[in-house]
Amino acid sequence: MKGRQGAVQGPPLAVVGGRKDVAEGVRTAVGPDPQSDDGRRPVAWLYITAPPDWKVTPSGRSWCTCGHDQHAIGRAAVIVLLKIHAQHRTLCPLLNPLEGRAVS
């Protein structure tokens, strides 16, 4: 086809500074992986819903991977649930294994 021409190339871009082998901000030395797994896992959870409105009833749940699972509805019951959760954390076999302890 007659009449078609390629695009006209502009002048080459000016290069400022020296050649960079690595992008700025990228570490070149191999260090410890910040996302590495240290073996810790969540075991026990406490979830409390306490709306700021005193007319709304608070509720809560305490559960653990060992099978502990408690629910509470109402202010007094949630306060008791807090105590149960704290006690469970000291007695849970997953959080406090008996291996290596002196038996009393």
Secondary structure, 3 states (H helix, E strand, C coil): CCCCCCCCCCCCCCCCCCCCCCCCCCCCCCCCCCCCCCCCCCCEEEEEECCCCCCCCCEEEEEECCCCEEEEECHHHHHHHHHHHHHHHHHCCCCCCCCCCCCC
